């Protein structure tokens, strides 16, 4: 007898080995129809998988995250199937699942066109409608190589040839198409109903620029028509909010080929930067941080001691002077330890909090650069707390509360919390890991935060909390972090004098709230569609005259507003007032003040708020109170 334990704890008996599909059918016809895969002993498998021993089994449907992955993986194979039918000379390579979708790389004699994508998607729909079974078979490696060579699929044969000799490989077939894959896959193509092909891009074979440039077709797939449409609508909205487009339109910044991956900030963009930086500087000051500044260039030997040289050498910019090797810092932490080591520190000095707007450089590949979101030169709101093990819990609890307040001020109220725990390869005692992980989890519980566990995703030196923002259109951005580090203080010989008079190693907490300033500003621009709240807007109010007779009054008005600390601009151009209003509205200013003869005589202003709202005529003092309230409330 085979005993199957279901997710609710109930058990079912079967006279002998049983497939996942048969387990689903024994539970109910509805579940059998919805089944996409199964999970046996924690492993996701095909519905045709045979359970031969007592095991826990769950049935995976489109409602499960694993089910969506199975759909997308199978949709990638369906894409390759359709391409091979329409373009028999195309060679298939790889087609993995990615966030929100999938892609497949092809070698073909000419570029695929938008019309080709339409035809391929149509053929995918036709193949799905046939509801052809998806079947699995296993071949010895060498036999599989010979099989794909006979089909003229040299890339696939090369992939299989890299698998160790003597191993078996699995192949999945649907209709006349067969592909190498570990699986699992949907039981039949009819399960694939809601997908769309998105675009074609170039991709080097095996990611090596010395190899052939392949064509990568991207697609997305979802469980329901509604989810697919929601995703496509989100993409349309994201395109409107693209920070690169808004950066140009609002004259905030640009990226230049003379300095790839580094940002040229224009006056308006730098104003926004300064508002964020000065805000964070006040956060430092009001929460016990001492601001420091470390050098950009540090000797190679320091990076060797910390372990970064071995792990990050390819991403570090290096130089040489007087026969010494240096690296531009990719992170700020070693510099903060060197500052900590200056002078004797006592347990009474702890916790000691350092903060720095530290500029870092990382040699990201050109293909990975993306506006100001992914750059080579960036500034972090970096902080490091030197403390004892007993300080970890209270410091992390206070930090989470601080981070929540900061994110709220920037307009983010939806935060996802995740604790990344010890990896298999790590340093430090289990006791210290236990204490660190417990402190991180307890700090989130004390803050009233529900959190996920990411097993094994911690750094080799300690666990961490990851704080992820959800923006106005549902996208997630991992920004903040809190990491517990027992390693670097040891490697760089940092110590303090304890209450017992002996020397002790401090614990180092790495923390950042906004993370990369460049990336965070990009997120802010997209969050607000460029219409930044009054406290962040580079120009908070523009004063427009109707005729030259109000020019002097407009000048005095701007002077008054600037004396109040407002970022006010003046537009005295000899243009129609409707033209000037429209032009400044397109710059997404919070307020536009129009002054004509009536306003001049009354010492008043006609106020227009963003979104084409006509607020009517009010006194200058009334307007000043209104915008001051916006800035004070960060609304």
PERA-V325803 format. One record per residue. N is the residue number from 1. RES is the residue in three letters. SS is DSSP state (~ for helix, > for strand, _ for the rest). PHI is phi in radians with two decimals (* if undefined). D_FIRST is the distance of its C-alpha to the first C-alpha in Angstrom with 2 decimals. Layout:
((N RES SS PHI D_FIRST) (N RES SS PHI D_FIRST))
This chain:
((1 UNK _ * 0.00) (2 UNK > -1.90 3.81) (3 UNK > -1.83 6.48) (4 UNK > -1.88 9.78) (5 UNK > -1.77 13.01) (6 UNK _ -1.53 15.95) (7 UNK _ -0.99 19.59) (8 UNK _ -1.44 20.53) (9 UNK _ 1.62 18.09) (10 UNK _ -1.27 15.92) (11 UNK > -2.16 12.12) (12 UNK > -2.27 9.97) (13 UNK > -1.88 6.43) (14 UNK > -2.30 5.62) (15 UNK _ -1.18 4.63) (16 UNK _ -2.86 5.48) (17 UNK _ -0.88 8.20) (18 UNK > -2.45 10.23) (19 UNK > -1.44 13.89) (20 UNK ~ -1.05 15.73) (21 UNK ~ -1.08 17.73) (22 UNK ~ -1.21 14.92) (23 UNK ~ -1.09 13.85) (24 UNK ~ -1.06 17.59) (25 UNK ~ -1.12 18.01) (26 UNK ~ -1.24 15.44) (27 UNK ~ -1.43 17.52) (28 UNK _ 3.00 20.80) (29 UNK ~ -1.14 23.07) (30 UNK ~ -1.11 25.49) (31 UNK ~ -1.20 23.11) (32 UNK ~ -1.06 21.92) (33 UNK ~ -1.24 25.62) (34 UNK ~ -1.46 26.49) (35 UNK _ -1.11 23.77) (36 UNK _ -1.87 25.51) (37 UNK > -2.88 22.94) (38 UNK > -2.43 20.10) (39 UNK > -2.18 19.86) (40 UNK > -2.09 16.94) (41 UNK _ 0.92 17.57) (42 UNK _ 1.46 21.12) (43 UNK > -1.85 21.78) (44 UNK > -1.37 22.94) (45 UNK > -2.38 21.45) (46 UNK _ -1.17 21.97) (47 UNK _ -1.18 20.11) (48 UNK _ -1.46 19.26) (49 UNK _ -1.11 17.43) (50 UNK > -1.69 13.93) (51 UNK > -1.58 11.42) (52 UNK _ -1.87 9.56) (53 UNK _ -2.55 8.52) (54 UNK _ -0.98 8.45) (55 UNK > -2.70 11.78) (56 UNK > -1.36 14.51) (57 UNK > -2.34 15.41) (58 UNK > -2.26 18.66) (59 UNK > -1.70 20.30) (60 UNK > -1.70 23.81) (61 UNK _ -2.11 26.61) (62 UNK _ -1.17 30.36) (63 UNK _ -1.38 30.81) (64 UNK _ -1.65 29.27) (65 UNK ~ -0.97 31.48) (66 UNK ~ -1.13 28.91) (67 UNK ~ -1.16 28.99) (68 UNK ~ -1.13 32.76) (69 UNK ~ -1.10 32.51) (70 UNK ~ -1.11 30.18) (71 UNK ~ -1.05 32.73) (72 UNK ~ -1.21 35.62) (73 UNK ~ -1.12 34.08) (74 UNK ~ -1.21 33.39) (75 UNK ~ -1.16 36.91) (76 UNK ~ -1.10 38.37) (77 UNK ~ -1.17 36.81) (78 UNK ~ -1.11 38.11) (79 UNK ~ -1.05 41.50) (80 UNK ~ -1.09 41.49) (81 UNK ~ -1.02 40.48) (82 UNK ~ -1.17 43.45) (83 UNK ~ -1.09 45.85) (84 UNK ~ -1.14 45.05) (85 UNK ~ -1.24 45.71) (86 UNK ~ -1.47 49.01) (87 UNK _ -2.30 50.13) (88 UNK _ -1.00 48.71) (89 UNK _ -1.38 50.77) (90 UNK _ -1.20 49.15) (91 UNK > -1.83 46.86) (92 UNK > -1.59 43.76) (93 UNK _ -2.21 43.07) (94 UNK _ -2.30 40.81) (95 UNK _ -2.61 39.66) (96 UNK _ -1.54 38.04) (97 UNK > -1.41 37.38) (98 UNK > -2.25 40.22) (99 UNK _ -1.03 41.10) (100 UNK _ 1.18 41.26) (101 UNK > 3.07 40.70) (102 UNK > -2.81 40.56) (103 UNK > -2.57 42.92) (104 UNK > -2.50 43.09) (105 UNK > -1.71 45.77) (106 UNK > -2.25 47.51) (107 UNK > -1.83 50.26) (108 UNK _ -2.56 52.70) (109 UNK _ -1.25 56.35) (110 UNK _ -2.45 57.64) (111 UNK _ -1.17 56.81) (112 UNK _ -1.25 54.59) (113 UNK _ -1.81 56.67) (114 UNK ~ -0.99 55.93) (115 UNK ~ -1.15 56.13) (116 UNK ~ -1.09 53.46) (117 UNK ~ -1.07 51.12) (118 UNK ~ -1.06 51.72) (119 UNK ~ -1.16 50.95) (120 UNK ~ -1.12 47.79) (121 UNK ~ -1.11 46.46) (122 UNK ~ -1.08 47.32) (123 UNK ~ -1.15 45.44) (124 UNK ~ -1.01 42.36) (125 UNK ~ -1.09 42.49) (126 UNK ~ -1.13 42.78) (127 UNK ~ -1.17 39.84) (128 UNK ~ -1.11 37.66) (129 UNK ~ -1.14 38.72) (130 UNK _ -1.23 37.40) (131 UNK _ 0.94 33.85) (132 UNK _ -1.31 32.95) (133 UNK > -1.08 29.37) (134 UNK > -1.82 28.97) (135 UNK > -2.05 27.04) (136 UNK > -2.08 26.23) (137 UNK > -2.44 26.76) (138 UNK > -2.09 27.24) (139 UNK > -2.24 30.39) (140 UNK > -1.07 31.94) (141 UNK ~ -0.90 34.67) (142 UNK ~ -1.11 37.62) (143 UNK ~ -1.19 36.35) (144 UNK ~ -1.18 35.93) (145 UNK ~ -1.03 39.48) (146 UNK ~ -1.08 40.86) (147 UNK ~ -1.07 39.10) (148 UNK ~ -1.30 40.71) (149 UNK ~ -1.10 44.03) (150 UNK ~ -1.13 44.09) (151 UNK _ -1.53 43.79) (152 UNK _ 1.39 46.65) (153 UNK _ -1.64 44.49) (154 UNK ~ -1.26 46.08) (155 UNK ~ -1.14 45.06) (156 UNK ~ -1.12 41.38) (157 UNK ~ -1.12 41.85) (158 UNK ~ -1.16 43.57) (159 UNK ~ -1.05 40.73) (160 UNK ~ -1.16 38.19) (161 UNK ~ -1.09 40.73) (162 UNK _ -1.43 40.70) (163 UNK _ -1.36 37.02) (164 UNK _ -0.92 36.79) (165 UNK _ -1.05 36.91) (166 UNK _ 1.57 33.77) (167 UNK _ -1.48 31.51) (168 UNK > -1.60 29.61) (169 UNK > -2.25 30.42) (170 UNK > -1.81 28.77) (171 UNK > -2.17 30.76) (172 UNK > -2.07 30.41) (173 UNK > -2.16 32.13) (174 UNK > -2.49 33.38) (175 UNK _ 1.01 35.81) (176 UNK _ -1.63 38.28) (177 UNK > -2.03 37.71) (178 UNK > -2.33 35.47) (179 UNK > -2.41 35.50) (180 UNK > -1.25 34.30) (181 UNK _ -2.99 32.00) (182 UNK _ -1.39 29.17) (183 UNK _ 1.39 28.05) (184 UNK _ -1.41 26.28) (185 UNK _ -2.34 28.00) (186 UNK _ -1.10 27.91) (187 UNK _ -1.18 26.11) (188 UNK > -2.75 29.55) (189 UNK ~ -1.12 33.20) (190 UNK ~ -1.11 33.59) (191 UNK ~ -1.32 32.05) (192 UNK _ -1.78 35.25) (193 UNK _ -2.17 38.03) (194 UNK > -2.17 40.07) (195 UNK > -2.51 41.64) (196 UNK > -2.72 45.14) (197 UNK > -1.47 46.79) (198 UNK > -1.85 49.16) (199 UNK > -2.93 51.35) (200 UNK > -2.07 51.95) (201 UNK > -2.45 52.84) (202 UNK > -1.53 53.50) (203 UNK > -2.71 51.17) (204 UNK > -1.26 51.76) (205 UNK ~ -1.03 49.21) (206 UNK ~ 1.03 47.13) (207 UNK ~ 1.23 49.39) (208 UNK _ -1.89 52.25) (209 UNK _ -1.13 55.68) (210 UNK _ -1.41 56.63) (211 UNK _ -1.66 54.09) (212 UNK _ -1.10 54.30) (213 UNK > -1.44 54.32) (214 UNK > -1.66 51.41) (215 UNK > -1.93 51.09) (216 UNK > -1.83 48.50) (217 UNK > -1.72 47.54) (218 UNK > -1.69 46.22) (219 UNK > -2.54 44.21) (220 UNK > -2.30 42.44) (221 UNK > -2.56 39.44) (222 UNK > -2.44 38.14) (223 UNK _ -1.35 35.65) (224 UNK _ -2.31 38.41) (225 UNK ~ -1.10 41.95) (226 UNK ~ -1.13 43.29) (227 UNK ~ -1.15 41.85) (228 UNK ~ -1.10 43.30) (229 UNK ~ -1.15 46.66) (230 UNK ~ -1.06 46.70) (231 UNK ~ -1.17 46.14) (232 UNK ~ -1.13 48.89) (233 UNK ~ -1.12 51.22) (234 UNK ~ -1.07 50.54) (235 UNK ~ -1.12 51.48) (236 UNK ~ -1.08 54.69) (237 UNK ~ -1.17 55.52) (238 UNK ~ -1.10 54.75) (239 UNK ~ -1.13 57.15) (240 UNK ~ -1.12 59.87) (241 UNK ~ -1.58 59.27) (242 UNK _ -0.86 59.17) (243 UNK ~ -1.11 61.09) (244 UNK ~ -1.19 62.66) (245 UNK ~ -1.15 64.25) (246 UNK ~ -1.16 65.33) (247 UNK ~ -1.04 66.64) (248 UNK ~ -1.25 69.03) (249 UNK ~ -1.11 70.00) (250 UNK _ -1.70 70.68) (251 UNK _ 1.02 72.30) (252 UNK _ -1.70 70.02) (253 UNK > -2.88 69.19) (254 UNK > -2.67 68.73) (255 UNK > -1.93 67.06) (256 UNK _ -2.11 69.40) (257 UNK ~ -1.09 68.83) (258 UNK ~ -1.25 71.22) (259 UNK ~ -2.55 68.63) (260 UNK _ -1.06 65.13) (261 UNK _ 1.44 62.63) (262 UNK _ -2.24 65.38) (263 UNK > -1.71 66.73) (264 UNK > -1.72 70.36) (265 UNK > -1.55 70.79) (266 UNK _ -1.49 73.56) (267 UNK ~ -0.90 75.60) (268 UNK ~ -1.16 73.49) (269 UNK ~ -1.13 70.19) (270 UNK ~ -1.21 71.54) (271 UNK ~ -1.11 72.62) (272 UNK ~ -1.07 69.05) (273 UNK ~ -0.92 67.90) (274 UNK ~ -1.12 70.52) (275 UNK ~ -1.11 69.54) (276 UNK ~ -1.17 65.93) (277 UNK ~ -1.11 67.06) (278 UNK ~ -1.19 69.64) (279 UNK ~ -1.07 67.15) (280 UNK ~ -1.14 64.70) (281 UNK ~ -1.11 67.63) (282 UNK ~ -1.16 68.33) (283 UNK ~ -1.06 64.66) (284 UNK ~ -0.97 65.10) (285 UNK ~ -1.05 68.33) (286 UNK ~ -1.41 67.14) (287 UNK _ -2.19 63.98) (288 UNK _ 1.40 65.37) (289 UNK > -1.66 65.07) (290 UNK > -1.79 67.83) (291 UNK > -1.39 68.28) (292 UNK _ -2.25 68.68) (293 UNK _ -2.55 69.21) (294 UNK _ -1.79 68.05) (295 UNK _ -1.30 69.38) (296 UNK _ -1.35 67.93) (297 UNK > -1.74 68.27) (298 UNK > -2.35 66.74) (299 UNK > -1.09 66.89) (300 UNK ~ -0.94 64.04) (301 UNK ~ -1.08 63.67) (302 UNK ~ -1.14 62.56) (303 UNK ~ -1.19 59.72) (304 UNK ~ -1.20 58.74) (305 UNK ~ -1.12 58.58) (306 UNK ~ -1.36 56.38) (307 UNK _ 1.67 53.98) (308 UNK ~ -1.20 54.80) (309 UNK ~ -1.06 56.65) (310 UNK ~ -1.22 53.58) (311 UNK ~ -1.57 51.32) (312 UNK ~ -2.16 53.78) (313 UNK ~ -0.90 56.58) (314 UNK ~ -1.18 56.09) (315 UNK ~ -1.80 56.45) (316 UNK _ -1.87 59.57) (317 UNK _ -1.47 63.15) (318 UNK > -2.13 65.23) (319 UNK > -2.64 68.90) (320 UNK > -2.38 71.23) (321 UNK > -2.62 74.53) (322 UNK _ 0.89 76.68) (323 UNK _ 1.11 73.97) (324 UNK > -2.07 71.42) (325 UNK > -1.66 68.20) (326 UNK > -2.24 67.31) (327 UNK > -2.36 64.61) (328 UNK > -1.15 64.85) (329 UNK _ -1.15 62.49) (330 UNK _ -1.53 59.12) (331 UNK _ -2.70 58.53) (332 UNK _ -1.74 60.72) (333 UNK ~ -1.04 58.90) (334 UNK ~ -1.05 60.58) (335 UNK ~ -1.10 63.97) (336 UNK ~ -1.22 63.24) (337 UNK ~ -1.18 62.33) (338 UNK ~ -1.09 65.67) (339 UNK ~ -1.19 67.42) (340 UNK ~ -1.01 65.58) (341 UNK _ -1.29 66.72) (342 UNK _ -1.32 70.38) (343 UNK _ 1.52 71.77) (344 UNK _ -1.44 70.11) (345 UNK _ -1.86 67.53) (346 UNK > -1.86 66.92) (347 UNK ~ -1.04 63.98) (348 UNK ~ -1.21 66.41) (349 UNK ~ -1.40 66.38) (350 UNK _ -1.70 62.64) (351 UNK _ -1.26 60.96) (352 UNK > -1.91 63.12) (353 UNK > -1.96 62.41) (354 UNK > -1.88 63.71) (355 UNK > -2.31 63.66) (356 UNK > -2.64 64.82) (357 UNK > -1.54 65.14) (358 UNK > -1.60 64.32) (359 UNK > -1.45 64.76) (360 UNK > -2.18 62.13) (361 UNK > -2.33 61.72) (362 UNK _ -2.38 58.67) (363 UNK _ -1.45 58.92) (364 UNK _ -1.20 56.44) (365 UNK _ -1.11 56.12) (366 UNK ~ -0.96 58.39) (367 UNK ~ -1.13 55.58) (368 UNK ~ -1.60 53.97) (369 UNK _ -1.26 57.15) (370 UNK > -2.62 57.23) (371 UNK _ 0.93 60.42) (372 UNK _ -1.76 60.73) (373 UNK _ -1.39 56.98) (374 UNK > -2.35 56.33) (375 UNK _ -2.29 59.41) (376 UNK _ -1.68 60.62) (377 UNK > -2.04 63.02) (378 UNK > -2.57 61.89) (379 UNK > -2.06 62.77) (380 UNK > -1.87 60.32) (381 UNK > -1.47 60.93) (382 UNK > -1.52 59.65) (383 UNK > -2.47 59.50) (384 UNK > -2.38 58.58) (385 UNK > -1.96 58.41) (386 UNK > -1.69 59.05) (387 UNK > -2.68 57.74) (388 UNK _ -1.65 56.06) (389 UNK _ -1.07 52.35) (390 UNK _ -1.20 53.28) (391 UNK ~ -1.47 54.78) (392 UNK ~ -1.01 51.67) (393 UNK ~ -1.07 50.29) (394 UNK ~ -1.12 53.61) (395 UNK ~ -1.15 54.69) (396 UNK ~ -1.20 51.52) (397 UNK ~ -1.13 51.72) (398 UNK ~ -1.11 55.36) (399 UNK ~ -1.14 54.67) (400 UNK ~ -1.07 52.02) (401 UNK ~ -1.11 54.47) (402 UNK ~ -1.11 57.22) (403 UNK ~ -1.03 55.16) (404 UNK ~ -1.08 54.28) (405 UNK ~ -1.13 58.01) (406 UNK ~ -1.11 58.97) (407 UNK ~ -1.06 56.41) (408 UNK ~ -1.08 57.54) (409 UNK ~ -1.09 61.14) (410 UNK _ -1.53 60.18) (411 UNK _ 1.69 58.45) (412 UNK _ -1.99 54.77) (413 UNK _ -2.00 52.89) (414 UNK _ -1.83 49.29) (415 UNK > -2.11 47.89) (416 UNK > -1.84 44.37) (417 UNK > -1.97 43.57) (418 UNK > -2.48 41.21) (419 UNK > -1.86 40.81) (420 UNK > -1.66 40.11) (421 UNK _ -1.74 38.71) (422 UNK _ -1.03 38.92) (423 UNK _ -1.44 38.20) (424 UNK _ -1.11 36.77) (425 UNK _ -1.65 40.29) (426 UNK _ -2.66 42.60) (427 UNK _ -2.09 45.41) (428 UNK _ 1.68 46.08) (429 UNK _ -1.39 44.35) (430 UNK ~ -1.06 41.10) (431 UNK ~ -1.08 43.25) (432 UNK ~ -1.20 45.54) (433 UNK ~ -1.12 42.72) (434 UNK ~ -0.99 41.14) (435 UNK ~ -1.16 44.51) (436 UNK ~ -1.16 45.27) (437 UNK ~ -1.09 41.98) (438 UNK ~ -1.06 42.20) (439 UNK ~ -1.12 45.81) (440 UNK ~ -1.11 45.10) (441 UNK ~ -1.17 42.33) (442 UNK ~ -1.14 44.41) (443 UNK ~ -1.15 47.42) (444 UNK ~ -1.25 45.63) (445 UNK ~ -1.11 44.37) (446 UNK ~ -1.12 47.94) (447 UNK _ -1.55 49.14) (448 UNK _ 1.29 46.78) (449 UNK _ -1.82 44.93) (450 UNK _ -1.36 41.32) (451 UNK > -2.51 40.03) (452 UNK > -1.76 37.25) (453 UNK > -1.85 36.00) (454 UNK > -1.93 36.29) (455 UNK _ -1.06 34.37) (456 UNK _ 1.35 36.26) (457 UNK _ -1.62 39.08) (458 UNK _ -1.22 41.76) (459 UNK > -1.26 44.66) (460 UNK _ -1.13 44.64) (461 UNK _ -1.75 47.14) (462 UNK > 2.97 45.59) (463 UNK _ -1.36 43.63) (464 UNK > -2.69 45.22) (465 UNK > -1.79 45.33) (466 UNK > -1.91 45.72) (467 UNK > -1.91 47.62) (468 UNK > -2.03 47.21) (469 UNK > -1.56 49.58) (470 UNK > -1.94 48.80) (471 UNK _ -1.58 51.90) (472 UNK _ -1.13 53.52) (473 UNK _ -1.98 51.47) (474 UNK _ 1.58 48.10) (475 UNK _ -1.34 48.15) (476 UNK > -1.94 47.02) (477 UNK > -2.28 49.27) (478 UNK > -1.43 48.30) (479 UNK > -2.05 51.63) (480 UNK > -1.37 51.68) (481 UNK > -2.70 50.05) (482 UNK > -2.41 50.11) (483 UNK > -2.06 49.13) (484 UNK > -1.78 49.17) (485 UNK > -2.20 50.67) (486 UNK _ -1.69 51.00) (487 UNK _ -1.53 51.80) (488 UNK ~ -1.13 55.00) (489 UNK ~ -1.02 57.17) (490 UNK ~ -1.21 56.17) (491 UNK ~ -1.17 56.89) (492 UNK _ -1.82 60.27) (493 UNK _ 1.05 61.19) (494 UNK _ -1.47 61.59) (495 UNK _ -2.74 62.21) (496 UNK > -2.41 63.77) (497 UNK > -1.59 65.43) (498 UNK _ -1.41 63.35) (499 UNK _ -1.09 64.64) (500 UNK _ -1.49 64.51) (501 UNK _ 1.45 66.91) (502 UNK _ -1.59 64.34) (503 UNK > -1.49 63.19) (504 UNK > -2.35 59.81) (505 UNK _ -1.54 57.84) (506 UNK _ -1.36 57.55) (507 UNK > -1.54 54.42) (508 UNK > -1.97 55.08) (509 UNK > -1.79 53.74) (510 UNK > -1.58 54.02) (511 UNK > -2.54 54.41) (512 UNK > -2.52 55.59) (513 UNK > -1.72 55.85) (514 UNK > -1.53 56.95) (515 UNK > 1.33 56.06) (516 UNK > -1.19 58.04) (517 UNK ~ -1.08 61.10) (518 UNK ~ -1.04 61.34) (519 UNK ~ -1.10 57.78) (520 UNK ~ -1.13 58.12) (521 UNK ~ -1.14 61.34) (522 UNK ~ -1.07 59.62) (523 UNK ~ -1.11 56.91) (524 UNK ~ -1.07 59.67) (525 UNK ~ -1.04 61.56) (526 UNK ~ -1.28 58.52) (527 UNK ~ -1.00 57.47) (528 UNK _ -1.77 60.93) (529 UNK _ 0.93 61.62) (530 UNK _ 1.46 64.67) (531 UNK _ -1.53 66.07) (532 UNK _ -1.17 65.92) (533 UNK _ -1.05 66.71) (534 UNK _ -0.95 70.34) (535 UNK _ -1.24 69.89) (536 UNK _ -1.82 68.43) (537 UNK _ -1.01 70.38) (538 UNK _ -1.10 72.74) (539 UNK _ -2.13 75.45) (540 UNK _ -1.55 75.19) (541 UNK > -2.69 78.15) (542 UNK > -2.03 80.59) (543 UNK > -1.86 84.11) (544 UNK > -2.13 85.62) (545 UNK > -1.63 89.23) (546 UNK _ -1.57 90.41) (547 UNK _ -2.36 93.88) (548 UNK ~ -1.11 95.90) (549 UNK ~ -1.19 97.60) (550 UNK ~ -1.77 94.47) (551 UNK ~ -1.06 93.94) (552 UNK ~ -1.13 95.54) (553 UNK ~ -1.10 93.65) (554 UNK ~ -1.11 90.35) (555 UNK ~ -1.10 91.20) (556 UNK ~ -1.14 91.95) (557 UNK ~ -1.12 88.78) (558 UNK ~ -1.09 86.63) (559 UNK ~ -1.06 88.54) (560 UNK ~ -1.10 87.81) (561 UNK ~ -1.12 84.08) (562 UNK ~ -1.14 83.83) (563 UNK ~ -1.14 85.71) (564 UNK _ -1.48 82.97) (565 UNK _ 1.58 80.43) (566 UNK _ -1.53 79.15) (567 UNK _ -1.59 78.46) (568 UNK > -1.99 80.88) (569 UNK > -2.05 82.18) (570 UNK > -2.15 85.35) (571 UNK > -2.17 85.84) (572 UNK _ -1.86 89.54) (573 UNK _ -1.09 89.28) (574 UNK _ -1.45 91.55) (575 UNK _ -2.23 88.72) (576 UNK _ -1.06 87.91) (577 UNK ~ -1.10 86.07) (578 UNK ~ -1.12 83.30) (579 UNK ~ -1.15 82.70) (580 UNK ~ -1.15 82.57) (581 UNK ~ -1.07 80.21) (582 UNK ~ -1.09 77.83) (583 UNK ~ -1.14 77.92) (584 UNK ~ -1.27 77.18) (585 UNK ~ -1.12 74.46) (586 UNK ~ -1.14 72.68) (587 UNK _ -1.45 72.74) (588 UNK _ 1.06 70.62) (589 UNK _ -1.23 73.12) (590 UNK _ -1.07 72.45) (591 UNK > -2.45 76.02) (592 UNK > -2.19 79.03) (593 UNK > -1.89 82.44) (594 UNK > -1.88 85.10) (595 UNK > -2.20 88.74) (596 UNK _ -2.06 91.59) (597 UNK ~ -1.12 95.04) (598 UNK ~ -1.12 93.78) (599 UNK ~ -1.12 91.25) (600 UNK ~ -1.09 93.92) (601 UNK ~ -1.13 96.44) (602 UNK ~ -1.58 93.97) (603 UNK _ 1.12 92.48) (604 UNK > -2.18 89.08) (605 UNK > -2.47 86.26) (606 UNK > -1.63 84.30) (607 UNK > -1.84 80.64) (608 UNK > -2.09 77.85) (609 UNK > -1.72 74.30) (610 UNK _ -0.94 71.53) (611 UNK _ 1.56 70.00) (612 UNK _ 1.08 73.47) (613 UNK > -1.59 74.01) (614 UNK > -1.61 77.69) (615 UNK > -1.62 78.26) (616 UNK > 1.44 81.96) (617 UNK > -1.61 84.92) (618 UNK > -2.55 84.73) (619 UNK > -1.20 86.75) (620 UNK ~ -1.09 86.05) (621 UNK ~ -1.11 85.18) (622 UNK ~ -1.12 82.69) (623 UNK ~ -1.12 80.98) (624 UNK ~ -1.04 80.94) (625 UNK ~ -1.15 79.25) (626 UNK ~ -1.13 76.66) (627 UNK ~ -1.24 75.63) (628 UNK ~ -1.09 75.83) (629 UNK ~ -1.14 73.28) (630 UNK ~ -1.03 70.97) (631 UNK ~ -1.20 71.25) (632 UNK ~ -1.11 70.89) (633 UNK ~ -1.52 67.78) (634 UNK _ 0.93 66.37) (635 UNK _ -1.71 65.95))
